[in-house]
Amino acid sequence: MARQSESKLGLLAMTALVTGAIVGSGIFSLPQNMAEGAGAGAIIIAWIITFFGMITLAKIFQWLSINRSDIDDGVYGYVREGFGDYLGFNAAWGYWISVWVGNVGYLVVIYSALGSFQVFDFFGDGSTFPAMVCGIITLWVLHFFVLRGVQSATTLNIIVTIAKIIPILLFILLVALAFKIETFQIDFWGSPELGSVTSQVKNTMLYTVWVFLGIECATVYASRAQNMQVVSQATILGFLITITLLICVSLLSLGVVPQAELAGMKNPSMAQVLEFAVGPWGGVLINIGLIVSVGGALLAWTMISSEMLFLAARGSKNTAPSIFGKLNSKQVPANAMWLTNSLISLFLVINYVNDAGYNILIQLASSMALIPYLLCAGFGLKLALKNKQHAVSLLLMTSIGSVYGLWLIYAGGLDYLLLSLLLYSCGLPFFFRSRKERGLSFLISPIEKVLAAMVIGGALTALYLILSGTLSL
């Protein structure tokens, strides 16, 4: 079966893919995540920054999908076109790692939610041995389901996306009714222990990136969409739906539970907030909603993760080994999926041994996505500087997106940047292998050599700090 004959995805399927990818575990832990390092005033500022930053990135992806419709491989294609093979590969590599590390976090939080029920208390916080074993089983059941074909998987994703929005909307309604302005105003600008407002805003940034991972996934699946207009519309619709849900959940919770108490809650904190507002049945409702929601997000990201590695490996200009660019009879990148899910299984074991926890996993996943986002904004800026039509508005949009990308890396902190470079360095053998397959030299320009040296230098620094006990997960 030729790939061209595959049924194409329409606006509903593509919007559900974006919304389903974004609305996963993050929203259910968002009240505690945001309150952990910031007061209500700083959280409002953080959401304002996030709104303008993420809408700019969404608009950049929308503009690129329409004006560079010749590029149908999303984040990877934009960066490769703008900055060459090496940075293009790294965009795909970083995004790919971000997705599958995030999937590890999804599996941990699913079994953490199940552990809240007395009958399943042996799952604990999602890092116990039974949780690890069941997480691996769940992963491979999904693996073989997705191998049956992307179209059947996206149909299920539409149903799951609609189902998981319902408990979130009910949470917003019930918490809004229980909202008290006096509670919301307690330590509005944060307690002294939280530091300055600027520090508080920085503390929230990796979490806001995490809850918006997926804003670009319509472009990742552009080659499977009915047309590029569908990709453009799905990107903006998905953003508007999710930003509304995220802000309501985050801010309304602060009007029910004071910031200091909210910061100490166990995740998924949405369950505890609703239990505080309406009683035990509220916690049960949200934990069930989380299981449905994260299951749907895991399905979406299982598809997306292998797709990104496939895009980098397909065709005659591949920058990843060609073995990952092959499709099975159902048009699924099976080899890429086998590698991806094997690594997720390995990380589930590592998480069990080290008891790393959900928050660390999602911050690492967010950190890995920052460089691909920055490079995509940079590609838009590069095009804006050459574009004579609508030059001012396009230049402003891409400049804001690039500055926002740099701000995110700064706010994420040096530790996560070094850990990211360590993981980026692991991609070099894969890149070199693809170059050898094409009969090309490893690095073709002095700039690429400098960039590779910087990645290796950062990786060695990270290793030294880890071995010395200064840096740890």
N, C-alpha and C positions, 0 to 999 in steps of 0.2 A: 504493500500500500504506500503510495507516495504521500509525502507530508502535505502536499498542496491539496489533496482530496479530503483532508481532515476537516470535520465540522468546525467552523469558526465561532469564536466567542462573541456574543453581543453585549450591549450596554449593561444589562442586568447582571450577567455572569461576570463581567469585568469589574463592575462596581462592587459586587459581592466579594470578589477576590481581593480588592483593595480594602474594603471595610472588614472583611473576615481576617485579613492579615494583620491589620492594625489593632482591631479590637480582640485582643487575646487575653493573656494573663495580666498585662500591665495595668489595665483599668481597675482590676479587682484589688490590686495592692497599692494603687495610686494614693489613696488618702494617707496611709502611713508613710509611703516613700517620700511624698512632698513635705509632710509635716515633720519628718525626721530631722531635716536640716534647715527649716525655714518657718517663719510666722506667716500669718494670712496676708499681710501687706506685701512681703517679699514674694509670696506665691502668686499674687495677682500680677506683680511686675514680671515674674518669670513667664506667666501665661501670655502676657502682652508681647514679650520678646519672642516667645515660641510661636504665637499666632502669626506675627509678621514674618518671622524667619521661615516657618514651615509653609506659609501660603506663598512666599516668594519661591521656595524650592519647588512647590507644587506647580506654580505658574511657569517656572523654568522647564520642568519636565513636560508640561503641557505645550509650551512653545516649541520645544525641541521635537516633540512627537509630531507636530504639524509641519514645521518648517524644515526638519531633517527627517522626513518620512522614509528616506533611503536607508536610515539606520534603524534596524528592527531588533536590535539586541540590547536595548535599554542602557543601564548604567555602564556596562562594559563597553558597548559600542560607542557611546558618547566620549568616554575617556580615551579609548584607543584612537578614535578619529581625531581628537583634539591634541593628544600629547604622545602618541606613538604606542608601540607594542608593549614596552615594559610597564609603563604606567597603566595602560589598558588592562594588562594581565593582573596587576596589583589591585586595580579597582574590582575586578571580578573575584580575585582571591579573597580580598578583605570582606567583600559583601557576602561571599559564600560562607566564610568562617563565621561572620556575624549571624547569619541565618541559622546555621546548624548548632552553634553554641546557644542561641536563643531557644532552639528546640529542646536542648537539654533542660533549660530553665522551665520550659512548658511542662515537660514530663515530671519534673520535680514538684511543681506547684499543683498539678493534677492530683498527685497522690498525697500531697499535703492537705488538699481540700477533702479528699476521701478520709484522711486520718482524723478529721474533725468529727466524724461520725463514730460513735462508740463501738459499733460493730467492726469498724476498720481501723481502730486506734493503733494497730501494729504498723501502719504506714507512717505514723509519727509526723515529722515535718517534711516528709517526702524524700529524706536522705537515708532511710533505714534499708536494711537488706531486702525485706519483702517489697519495698517501694522500688528499689533498683531492679529487681527481677521482673516485677510487673511492668515497669517502665520500658524495659527492653522488649518484653513480649508485645506491648502496645505498639511500640515503634515498628516492629517487623510485621505486625498485622497490617498497619497502614502502608508499609512498604509494598507488600504484595497486592494490596488494593489499588494503589496508584499505578503499579506496573500494568494494570489492566487497561489503563487509558486515561488521558487527561480530561476528556469530555465527561466521562462518568463521574470523575472526582469533582469537577467544577459544578455539576448538577447537585451533588450532595452538599457542596460548599454553600450554594445559594440557600438551601433549606436550613442548614446549621446556622448561617449568618442571621437569618430572620429569627430563628429560635433563640439565639443568645442575646439579641437586642431587647427582647421582651422583659427579662428580669432586670436589666440595667435601667430601662425606662420606669419600671415599677419602683426601683430603688430611688431614682431621682424624685419621683412623685412623693413617696412616703417621707423621704428625708427633707424635702422642701416643706412639707406640712409640719415636721418636727423642728424646723430651723428656728434658732433663737439668736437675734442680733447681739445680745449681751455675750453669749458664748463665743460668737465669731470675733468679737472685739478683744477678747482676753489675749494679752501679749501680742497685739496686732502686728507690731514690728519685730516680734521675736524677743526671747529672753536674752540676757547678756551672754549666756553660754553658747548661743548660736552665732555670735559675732555680728559683724556689720551687715547691713542690708545687701551690699554687693556680694559678700561671702555667702549669704543665705541664697541669693539668686543662683550663684555658681553651683551650690550644693544640689540644686534641683535639675541641672541641665542634662546629665546623662539619663535621668529618669524620663525627662520630656522627649529625648531622642528615642528611648526605648519604646514609649507608647506610640510613637509615630513611625517606627520602622514599618515599611510597607507602603509608604506614600508613593513610592516609585514603582511598585510591583506591576502596575498596568503596562509600563514600558518594558518590563522584563518579558511580559507575555505578548508584546506587540505583534510578533510574527504569527501569533495564533488568533488575533482579534479580527473582526470583520473588516475594519478599516482603522486608520489612524485617528479619525474623529472620535470613534468609540474610546480609544485609549485616552485621548485628551479629556473627554467628558467624564470618564470614570475616575480619572485622577482627581479632578476638582470636586466631584460629588462625594467621593470617598473621604476627602479631607474635610469637607463641610459637615458631614454626618458625624465623623469621629471627634472633631474639635469641640463640637457642641456637647457631646456625651462626656468627654474627658474633663472639660472645665466645670460642668455641673457636678459631676461626681466629686472632684477635688475640693471645690469651694463650699458646696453645701454641707459636706462632712464636717467642716470646721465650725459650722453653726450648730452642730449636734453634740460633738465631742471636742473639748478644749485641745489646743495644739499639743501641749505637753503630754496629755494622756493619749492622744491619737498617735503621737510619735512612738510610743511604747507598745502599741498593739501588735499582735502576731498577724502575719499575713495568711490568707487574704483579708485585709483590714476592712473591706467593704462589708463583709459578713458581720464583723463585730460592731461596726457602726450601725447597721440596720437592726441588729439584735438590741443594741442600746436604745434605739428609737422605738421599736415596736414589740420587742420580746424575742424569745428563742426561735420562733418560726421564721423570723427575718434572716437569721444566720443560716438556717437550713436552706432557705430559698436561694440565697446568694451563693452558697457553696455548690448547690446543684447547678445554678447558672454558670458558675465558673467552670465546672467540669465540662458542660456543653460548649461554652465559649472557647476554652483552651483546646478542647478536642478539635473544634472547627479551625482554630488558628493553626494548630499542629498539622492538620490536613493541608491547609493552604501553603504553609511554609515548607512542608515536605515536598510539595510540587515545585515551589519557587527555588529552593536551595539547589536541587539537582539541575534545574533549568539554567542557573547562572554558570555553573561549571561547564555544562553542555555548550552554552553560547560561546565560551572562550575557547572551546576545543573543536568546534565544527568548522568545516570549510578549508580552503587552501591557505588562508591567512591566520590559522589558529595560533593562539599564544599559550594554550595549555595542551598537554599530550592528546593526540587525536583519538585515543581509545575512549576518552570521555565524551567525544562528539558523536558517538554512534547511538542510533535509536533502535528500539526493539520493534516488533511487528505492530504494536499498538501506538507507535510514535512517541514513546517515553524514553528519556535518556537513562537507560537501565544501568550502564556502567557507572555513571556519575552518581546515581542513587545508591548503588552498592557501597561505594566509597564513603559517601556522605553519612549513611545510616550506620556503617561500621564505626566511624569516628564518634558519632553520637553515643553508640553503645559503649565505646571505650571511655568517653567522658562521664557517662552515668556511673561507671565503675569507679573512676577517679573521684567523682563527687561523693560517692559513698565512703571511700577510704579517707578522704580529706575533710568530709563534711563541710564543703565550701559554702553551700547555701544558695538560695535563689537570688538574693540581692547582688551578690558578687558576680554570678553568672550573667545577669542581665546588664550590669554595668560593663562587663568585658565585651558582651555582644554589641552594646551601643558604641563603645569605643572603636571597635573594628569597622563600624559603618561610617565613622566620621570622615575618613580620608576619601572614600568613594563619593560621598556627598559633596565635599569640598571640590573635588576634581570635576564633578559634573557641573557645579556652579561656575567653576573656572572655564570650562568649555563654553558655557553660555556667554560668559564675559568676553571670551576670545572672539566668538561670532559677533557679539554686539559691537565690538570695536571695528569690525569690518563691514557691518551692516549700515547702509546709508538711510534706509527706510525705517521710520519709527526709532531712530537711533537713540534719542534721549530717554524714552520710556524703557526701552530694552536695556540700555546701558545702566540705568538706575536699578532696574530689577535684578540684573545679574550681578551688579556690584554689591547690593544688599545681600544677595544669596551667598556671595563669596565671603563677605565680612562675617556673616552669620556662621558659615562653616569654620572659619578661623576662630571665632569666639567659642564655638562648641569644643574645639580641640583644646583651647586654653582652659576652659571651664572644666573639662574632663580631668585635667591634672597630668603631671609628669609620669606618675606611676602607671596609669592606664595607657599612656602613649608608649612607654617603653615595653609594656606587655604586648601591645599591639604590634610593635616593630619586631618583637620576638616571633610572633605568629606570622607576620609578613615574610620574615626571612626564610621560614619553612617552605615558602612557595618557590624559591629560587631554583631548586632542582627540577621542579615541574616546568618552569619557564625555559630553562636550559634544554630540557628534553624536547620540548616542542620546537625550539630553534634548531636542534640537531636533526629532527625529523624533516625540517624544511631546508636543510643544507645551509643554514645561516650562521654567522658568528654570534656568540652569546649576547654581547651588548654592542650596539652599532654606533653609539655616539658618546662623546665625553660626558654629556649631562647624565645619560643613563648610568654610566660607570660611577659618577659621583653619587647619584641617588641610591644605587645598589650598595655602595660603600657606607652611606648614611644608615641604611636599613640594617646592614650587618653590624655596624658600630653600635646602633641602638640595641640590637639583639644581644650582643656581647655584654653591654652594660647591664641589661636586664638580667642576664644569666648570673653575672657577678653579684648583683644586688640580691638575687634570690638565694644564691649559695651562701652569702654572708648574713642572710636573715633580715636584710633591710627591706626587701620587697617580697611580698607574698600574696597569694590569693586568699 
